[in-house]
Amino acid sequence: MNPVHRIVKAVAASVWVLLLGVAVFVAPPSENTGSLVWQLALFEGPDPLLVAVFQMMGIWPLWYGRVLWRDSWPIALLALASFAVGAFALMPALFFRNPERPPRQHPQWLVGFCRSVVVRWILAAISLGLLGWGVLAGDWERAAALWAKDGFVFTYCLDFAALSAVYPFLVWQERRRRAAPATMGLPP
C-alpha cells in the first residue's frame, strides 16, 4: 500500500479515537437531548448557527457516500450508518478502506448519482446556504455557551469539524483511485 494512504488511514484512526475519547470523557452532560434533536431537525433550535451545523450533519454523509457507496459492502454500510452517528461511522470506513482497489460494479443509477455534477452542485448549494444562514443569523456567543454546556451539541459540533477536516483526504484518495485504472489498464 502507498505510504501516503497509510498516513491517511493513521490520521482517520487517530481522529476517530480522539473523537470517541472526547465524546466519552470531555463532553459535558446532555440535557433533554430528544427535544433538542427534534427542535434542530425542524429548524427551531436554540441558535441558527447550531441548527445549520446540525442540518449539515445530514448533508455530510451524502458527500462521503458519493465516494464510499461504490466501495465494499462493509464500507458502504458504514457510510449509511453515518446518517445516524456521523464521524463515528465514517472514520472507521476511511481506515478500513483500501483506496488502491478498483470500485465494485454497481447499478448505473448509483454510479450516476455518485459521479453527477448536478448532484455535486445541489449539495454544494444546500451546504453553502445552510452555513451562510448559520454564520449570518447565528449568535456566536450563545452558540459557544450552548456548545460548552450541552454534551449533544458539543459532540455533534466536534463531529462536524472532524468530517470537515477529513473530507479532503477522501477526495484525494478517490482522485488517485480514478487515475490508477487509466495507468494500470483497469476499467474506471
C-alpha positions as CSV (number, residue, x, y, z in Angstrom):
1,M,0.0,0.0,0.0
2,N,1.1,3.5,-0.8
3,P,2.8,5.2,2.2
4,V,0.6,8.3,1.8
5,H,-2.5,6.0,2.1
6,R,-1.1,4.6,5.3
7,I,-0.7,8.2,6.6
8,V,-4.4,8.9,5.7
9,K,-5.5,5.8,7.4
10,A,-3.5,6.6,10.5
11,V,-4.9,10.2,10.6
12,A,-8.5,8.8,10.2
13,A,-7.9,6.3,13.0
14,S,-6.4,8.9,15.3
15,V,-9.3,11.4,14.7
16,W,-11.8,8.6,15.4
17,V,-10.1,7.6,18.7
18,L,-9.8,11.2,19.7
19,L,-13.4,11.9,18.8
20,L,-14.6,8.9,20.9
21,G,-12.4,9.9,23.8
22,V,-13.7,13.5,23.8
23,A,-17.3,12.4,23.4
24,V,-17.0,10.0,26.4
25,F,-14.6,11.8,28.7
26,V,-14.7,15.5,27.9
27,A,-18.2,16.3,26.7
28,P,-20.5,17.9,29.3
29,P,-23.6,16.1,30.3
30,S,-26.6,16.2,27.9
31,E,-29.9,17.6,29.0
32,N,-33.2,16.9,27.1
33,T,-31.4,15.6,24.0
34,G,-34.6,14.2,22.4
35,S,-36.4,17.5,22.5
36,L,-33.2,19.3,21.3
37,V,-32.8,17.0,18.3
38,W,-36.5,17.5,17.4
39,Q,-36.0,21.3,17.5
40,L,-32.8,21.2,15.5
41,A,-34.4,18.9,12.8
42,L,-37.4,21.4,12.5
43,F,-35.1,24.4,12.2
44,E,-36.4,25.6,15.6
45,G,-33.2,25.0,17.6
46,P,-31.7,27.3,20.1
47,D,-29.5,29.2,17.6
48,P,-29.3,29.3,13.8
49,L,-25.6,28.5,13.8
50,L,-26.2,25.3,15.8
51,V,-29.2,24.5,13.6
52,A,-27.1,24.9,10.4
53,V,-24.3,22.7,11.8
54,F,-26.9,20.0,12.8
55,Q,-28.5,20.1,9.3
56,M,-25.1,19.9,7.7
57,M,-24.6,16.6,9.6
58,G,-27.3,15.3,7.3
59,I,-25.6,16.6,4.2
60,W,-22.0,15.3,5.0
61,P,-23.0,11.6,4.7
62,L,-24.2,12.3,1.2
63,W,-20.8,13.9,0.3
64,Y,-19.0,11.0,1.8
65,G,-21.5,8.5,0.5
66,R,-20.9,9.6,-3.1
67,V,-17.4,8.3,-2.7
68,L,-17.9,5.4,-0.3
69,W,-21.0,3.7,-1.6
70,R,-19.1,2.3,-4.6
71,D,-16.7,0.6,-2.2
72,S,-17.0,-2.8,-0.5
73,W,-20.3,-3.6,1.3
74,P,-18.9,-3.1,4.9
75,I,-17.6,0.4,3.9
76,A,-20.9,1.2,2.2
77,L,-22.9,0.1,5.3
78,L,-20.7,2.3,7.5
79,A,-21.4,5.2,5.1
80,L,-25.1,4.6,5.5
81,A,-24.7,4.3,9.3
82,S,-23.1,7.8,9.3
83,F,-26.6,9.3,8.8
84,A,-27.3,8.4,12.4
85,V,-23.8,8.7,14.0
86,G,-21.7,10.9,11.7
87,A,-18.0,10.6,12.0
88,F,-18.3,7.7,14.5
89,A,-19.2,5.5,11.5
90,L,-17.3,7.4,8.7
91,M,-13.9,7.4,10.3
92,P,-13.7,3.6,10.5
93,A,-14.8,3.4,6.9
94,L,-11.8,5.6,6.0
95,F,-9.3,3.5,7.8
96,F,-10.7,0.1,6.7
97,R,-11.0,1.3,3.1
98,N,-8.4,0.1,0.5
99,P,-8.2,3.0,-1.9
100,E,-6.0,1.1,-4.3
101,R,-8.7,-1.5,-5.0
102,P,-10.9,-0.6,-8.0
103,P,-14.5,0.2,-7.1
104,R,-17.1,-2.6,-7.4
105,Q,-19.6,-2.6,-10.2
106,H,-22.9,-1.1,-9.2
107,P,-26.3,-0.3,-10.8
108,Q,-26.0,2.6,-13.3
109,W,-28.3,4.9,-11.2
110,L,-25.9,4.6,-8.2
111,V,-22.9,5.3,-10.4
112,G,-24.7,8.2,-11.9
113,F,-25.6,9.7,-8.5
114,C,-22.1,9.3,-7.2
115,R,-20.5,10.9,-10.2
116,S,-23.2,13.5,-11.1
117,V,-22.0,17.1,-11.4
118,V,-25.6,18.2,-10.8
119,V,-25.8,16.4,-7.5
120,R,-22.5,17.9,-6.5
121,W,-23.8,21.4,-7.3
122,I,-27.0,20.8,-5.4
123,L,-25.2,19.5,-2.3
124,A,-22.8,22.5,-2.5
125,A,-25.6,25.0,-2.8
126,I,-27.5,23.4,0.2
127,S,-24.3,23.3,2.2
128,L,-23.3,26.8,1.5
129,G,-26.8,28.1,2.1
130,L,-27.0,26.4,5.5
131,L,-23.6,27.6,6.6
132,G,-24.2,31.1,5.3
133,W,-27.5,31.4,7.1
134,G,-26.0,30.0,10.3
135,V,-23.0,32.3,10.2
136,L,-25.0,35.4,9.4
137,A,-28.1,34.8,11.5
138,G,-26.4,33.0,14.4
139,D,-25.4,34.4,17.7
140,W,-21.8,33.2,18.1
141,E,-21.7,33.9,21.9
142,R,-24.9,32.0,22.5
143,A,-23.8,29.1,20.3
144,A,-20.5,28.9,22.1
145,A,-22.2,28.9,25.5
146,L,-24.6,26.1,24.4
147,W,-21.6,24.2,23.0
148,A,-19.8,24.4,26.3
149,K,-22.8,23.2,28.4
150,D,-24.6,20.6,26.4
151,G,-23.0,17.3,25.6
152,F,-25.0,16.6,22.5
153,V,-24.3,20.0,20.9
154,F,-20.6,19.6,22.0
155,T,-20.3,16.2,20.3
156,Y,-22.1,16.9,17.0
157,C,-20.1,20.1,16.5
158,L,-16.9,18.2,17.0
159,D,-18.3,15.5,14.7
160,F,-18.9,18.2,12.1
161,A,-15.4,19.6,12.5
162,A,-13.9,16.1,12.1
163,L,-15.9,15.3,9.0
164,S,-14.9,18.7,7.5
165,A,-11.2,18.2,8.2
166,V,-11.0,14.7,6.8
167,Y,-13.1,15.0,3.6
168,P,-10.3,16.5,1.5
169,F,-8.2,13.3,2.3
170,L,-11.1,11.1,1.0
171,V,-11.4,13.2,-2.2
172,W,-7.6,13.0,-2.7
173,Q,-7.7,9.1,-2.3
174,E,-10.6,8.9,-4.8
175,R,-8.9,11.0,-7.4
176,R,-5.8,8.8,-7.1
177,R,-8.0,5.7,-7.4
178,R,-9.7,7.1,-10.6
179,A,-6.3,8.0,-12.1
180,A,-4.9,4.5,-11.3
181,P,-7.2,2.5,-13.7
182,A,-6.0,4.6,-16.7
183,T,-2.4,3.8,-15.9
184,M,-3.0,0.2,-14.9
185,G,-5.3,-0.8,-17.7
186,L,-8.3,-1.4,-15.4
187,P,-11.8,-0.3,-16.2
188,P,-12.7,3.0,-14.4
